[in-house]
Amino acid sequence: MADITLHYFNLYGRGELARYILHYHGTQFTDHRVEFGEWPALKSSGVAEFGQLPVLEIDGIRMVQSKAIARYLCQKFGYYPNSPTDVYWVESLVDLREDIISEYFKAKFNKDEEAINKIFSEKLPEWLRRAEARLERNNGGNGWFVGDSISLADFAVFQTVWDYLLREEKAAKGAPAVETNAPKLRAWATRLLESSPTLKHYLETRANLEA
Ligand SMILES: N[C@@H](CCC(=O)N[C@@H](CS)C(=O)NCC(=O)O)C(=O)O
C-alpha cells in the first residue's frame, strides 16, 4: 500500500480538496493535522518546499501547492482527462473555484465582515449559476462536469459547494440555497456523495471546522 501523508492545518482551507480526493478514492493515508504551535518548527525543518502547507508526501516526493497536488492525485487515480479540450473544461472550473475561495480567504484573513457577507449574498449565488450552466453543458447536467466520468472538476466544485453551502452549519447560517440557485447542481452533489461510501463516511464523521 502506498505510504501517503498529507500535512495541513486543522482547517478545511486549501488542504481539504486533497482530503476529499483521497477519501473519495478510499485510499489509506495519514492526515497530519498540524497545530499552529507546531508550524514554526515544521516550517524551519524545510518540510514545505515553498514554506507553506499543504504538503503531500507520496511516491517518494514531498509535493506542494494545493492545485498541483489535487491534479497529481486525480491523474494517479484516474480522475483526469487525456484530451486537451477536456483538460481545458476541467481546469477552467478549478480556476473558477480558485477565484471565489481566494476572495473568501482574503476577506476572512482581513476579518472583513462586509466583504464576507457580499460573497455569500451576491457572489456565491452568481458563482453557483455559472457552475450550473457549465454542468448543463455536458449531458444536460445529468452526469458529471466533463466527459462521462468523475474528474477533478467535480471534486473542485463539490468541495466548495459542500463546505461553504450545503453542510448543515452553513445552511443554518443562511448560505445561498443551492436548490434555488442551481437545482441540477444540487442533484449532482447528491449523486457525487452517493458514489463514494468512503467520502460520505468522512463527511459524516469529520469535525466541523472553518472552511
Ligand atoms: N498557493 C498555495 C498557498 C498555500 C497557503 O496559502 N498556505 C497557507 C495556509 S492556507 C500557509 O501555509 N500559511 C502558513 C504560512 O504561510 O506560514 C497552495 O495553494 O497550496
The ligand as an ORCA input file, in Angstrom:
! r2SCAN-3c Opt
* xyz 0 1
  N      -0.783     28.578     -3.334
  C      -0.599     27.772     -2.146
  C      -0.998     28.610     -0.945
  C      -0.748     27.848      0.340
  C      -1.086     28.671      1.557
  O      -1.523     29.847      1.472
  N      -0.902     28.051      2.703
  C      -1.176     28.707      3.951
  C      -2.364     28.028      4.661
  S      -3.816     28.022      3.660
  C       0.032     28.552      4.877
  O       0.754     27.576      4.802
  N       0.216     29.523      5.774
  C       1.268     29.484      6.757
  C       2.474     30.287      6.352
  O       2.471     30.920      5.273
  O       3.420     30.322      7.162
  C      -1.444     26.494     -2.260
  O      -2.490     26.538     -2.928
  O      -1.045     25.458     -1.694
*
